[in-house]
Amino acid sequence: MNLCDEQTIRAVLARHGFRFSKGLGQNFLRDASVPEAIAEGAGIEGDTCVLEVGPGLGCLTRELCARAKKVVAVELDERLPAVLRDTLHDMDNFTLVQGDILKVDLPALAREQFGASPAVACANLPYYITTPAITALMESGCFSAITVMVQREVADRICASPGTRDYGAFTVYVNYHAQARKLLDVPRDCFIPAPNVDSAVVRFDLRAVPPPEVKDKQMFFRVVKAAFAQRRKTLRNCMNAAFSDRLPKEEIENCIICAEIDPGARGETLSLSQFARLAELLSVQLA
């Protein structure tokens, strides 16, 4: 069954009386080259288990099952299990979990379903849960790699470099946890129904140890958040707004200078290592 063929898709939907849900951000792939490229780029070996988020009709799922030891898919839509039992009836290494990926206990699920086998995650994410879903997958500690389809603008922000317009707090967050690279662009006409935006596939290779070493993770991300809270303001002003209730402005400025950063610079120009140095110096002063 070619689940990326438009006639097949419409036949399956008609057979099950299924209508797309805009509220769930449902757009199903109709270009077979896309799921093949995602599965090929996801880092799946023969003994790899895969967590898939949002299997839809199973177009990507079939490609994953052909490569992986086991595929476990989490699907929110209560109408889709019956459809997937139809479209994936011949996939004996597939398991479906009906639930919300943002509420699933991922470590417990991974232990139960994957045991000690290596695991990766793949997802064609609804745009409205992109950031929380990526965050949940990364912070679960269950996966060596995560491959997701997201809005192209989000992919550009994730993979942005310091000093560019797209570079932001989420870029730094992702770079702290993983190395990110864009695998391919996916035009909107590859979906049915076609969304209003283009997409892209991004792969995250999770870091065993975040570079550089950050002693106080909470302070690190507090500094990052403060630096991007008002993008047009200087780092001096952003840090004063965040910390002047506990530190004199002169000490804050001295921390910035000691971190070898221009106090007049903007947060969008700072690298991960510069944020780490500044966070460490501020943490010492606040102790």
Phi, psi and omega in degrees: 000122179270098185280002175256003177274129186299321179295320178295316179303311183293327178292317178297315180298318180294320181299327183256005180059037186267133174241142180298144177252113176295327181297332179263005178062042185276117173221116186263139181293140175231017177239108187297337181290336183287305177299327177296318179292322178296311181297321180293325184268002187276354179079037182268124173254178184299329182260010183278137171259151185233132167262123177251135178253123178072069184288345181061235178270353178103013182299307177289324183305317181298320178294321179293317180297329180290341185247334191259161174293317182206144176236125175245122182250138176252122184231128181281321186292117183292346181277341189278334179307318179296321178295315182292328175297331177282308188283338183240025184298337183263006180263097186278358177252025182246135176230136180251133174243119179272119182173180182262121183300334180280350180245348180291138173281094187296316178301319179294318178297316181296318178298316183291318188268327188250342183058231181266004181291146175297147185222145173231166178238145175226143182204137167256088194281135167302138188299331186285348177242017185306303185295309180296327180290315177298318179300314181297317180295317181294314187281352178292332182073017186263345193234140176277335178211150178227125180240122186227150170260126182225171173302140186301322179297323178293318177300320179296322178291319181298319186263011185290158177255154177306141178091358179257162183298326185279347183290128182207190184299321181291329175301313181294318179303311180297315182295331175296319185269335190202164167265125184248141175212143180277129180271318180194155172269146181232106180298154183298333182283004174276359184241158171228124346293158181287128175287178181272358183225161174275162182238173175207154178255128181238138175249133175249124172259111187293139180275135174292320177229123180296133176258135350283169180297128179249119184283326181237091184299320181297317178293320179305309183285337173293319178295316179299312180300317180296321183295331182256002182298324178225090191301330184277352181267157180288162178300321178305310182293322180295317180290324176298318180297327184273328191235356185291348175285346181237342180227141173298148182300328180295321179291322178298315180296321179296322177297318180297315180294318179295336176279004180062044179236140175288120180301338179273358179287164175258154183303329183292352179264353186274140176276171177302316182294325178292319175299320181296316180296315180295317179298320180295316180294318178294322179299318179297316182292329182274349184294000000 
